[in-house]
Amino acid sequence: MENPILKRRSVRKFKETPVSREMIDKLLEAAMAAPSACNKRPVDFYVITDEEKLQEISMAGRFTRMKAPLIILVVGNLKRALPLQLADYWIHDAAAASENILIEATALGLGSCWCGIHPQKRMMQKVSQILGLGEKQLPFSLIKIGHPDEFPEPHSGYDKSRVTFLE
Ligand SMILES: Cc1cc2nc3c(=O)[nH]c(=O)nc-3n(C[C@H](O)[C@H](O)[C@H](O)COP(=O)(O)O)c2cc1C
């Protein structure tokens, strides 16, 4: 199979066909296989397939409105975060988990799009309110997933001018 890392593109049009529970489990397994600073794993996941909730959450931002049958919301859990100045590593962990979901989605033949929430305070508040998150739970990304109804060509972003080789 083509390398899913290089094949991955943001997909914003999806078929209505639901994503199977088996596939959802694989996406979550991939998310939780991501590296984590000191292995604290301060990340929670919300799987949303309820039509009303999907719509409500999708309206939280201007660029999150595309219709998809599945959203995985990646949430930082500060109760599990590292102490003091290391606490912000939750952001890195949440990003690594988010990326793993996208790669696994591509490997499964699904389309996906990472929609950023953190650090946009208003969006974070809206999503927290809709899902009744605790005050130590910070919405990070909202990942739209479904069977794709558009197929953007893979693109290579490899640009050697951005790299310094110390040889
Ligand atoms: C942190 C982050 C936030 C993003 N937020 C959005 C978003 O709100 N809506 C959207 O349609 N795409 C969003 N994207 C997807 C980017 O627009 C997309 O990755 C970029 O245009 C490159 O295209 P590609 O993913 O197809 O390679 C986001 C991506 C990242 C990494």
The ligand as a MOL file (V3000), in Angstrom:
LIG
                    3D

  0  0  0     0  0            999 V3000
M  V30 BEGIN CTAB
M  V30 COUNTS 31 33 0 0 0
M  V30 BEGIN ATOM
M  V30 1 C -3.7110 22.9060 13.5600 0
M  V30 2 C -4.5350 22.7570 12.3060 0
M  V30 3 C -5.7670 23.3640 12.2220 0
M  V30 4 C -6.5600 23.2060 11.0730 0
M  V30 5 N -7.8170 23.7400 11.0670 0
M  V30 6 C -8.6090 23.5400 9.9900 0
M  V30 7 C -9.9600 23.9960 10.0020 0
M  V30 8 O -10.4530 24.5640 10.9750 0
M  V30 9 N -10.7340 23.7610 8.9130 0
M  V30 10 C -10.2370 23.1100 7.7940 0
M  V30 11 O -10.9880 22.9360 6.8310 0
M  V30 12 N -8.9540 22.6560 7.7550 0
M  V30 13 C -8.1380 22.8460 8.8240 0
M  V30 14 N -6.8550 22.3430 8.8310 0
M  V30 15 C -6.3480 21.6220 7.6460 0
M  V30 16 C -5.3650 22.4840 6.8430 0
M  V30 17 O -6.0780 23.5030 6.1730 0
M  V30 18 C -4.6140 21.5710 5.8350 0
M  V30 19 O -3.8820 20.5990 6.5610 0
M  V30 20 C -3.6650 22.3460 4.9450 0
M  V30 21 O -4.3680 23.2190 4.0870 0
M  V30 22 C -2.7920 21.4080 4.0790 0
M  V30 23 O -3.5910 20.5760 3.2710 0
M  V30 24 P -3.5390 18.9790 3.4080 0
M  V30 25 O -3.9600 18.6140 4.8070 0
M  V30 26 O -4.4980 18.4520 2.3740 0
M  V30 27 O -2.1380 18.5460 3.1560 0
M  V30 28 C -6.0580 22.4730 9.9640 0
M  V30 29 C -4.8040 21.8530 10.0610 0
M  V30 30 C -4.0640 21.9760 11.2140 0
M  V30 31 C -2.7270 21.2560 11.3230 0
M  V30 END ATOM
M  V30 BEGIN BOND
M  V30 1 1 1 2
M  V30 2 1 2 3
M  V30 3 2 2 30
M  V30 4 2 3 4
M  V30 5 1 4 5
M  V30 6 1 4 28
M  V30 7 2 5 6
M  V30 8 1 6 7
M  V30 9 1 6 13
M  V30 10 2 7 8
M  V30 11 1 7 9
M  V30 12 1 9 10
M  V30 13 2 10 11
M  V30 14 1 10 12
M  V30 15 2 12 13
M  V30 16 1 13 14
M  V30 17 1 14 15
M  V30 18 1 14 28
M  V30 19 1 15 16
M  V30 20 1 16 17
M  V30 21 1 16 18
M  V30 22 1 18 19
M  V30 23 1 18 20
M  V30 24 1 20 21
M  V30 25 1 20 22
M  V30 26 1 22 23
M  V30 27 1 23 24
M  V30 28 2 24 25
M  V30 29 1 24 26
M  V30 30 1 24 27
M  V30 31 2 28 29
M  V30 32 1 29 30
M  V30 33 1 30 31
M  V30 END BOND
M  V30 END CTAB
M  END
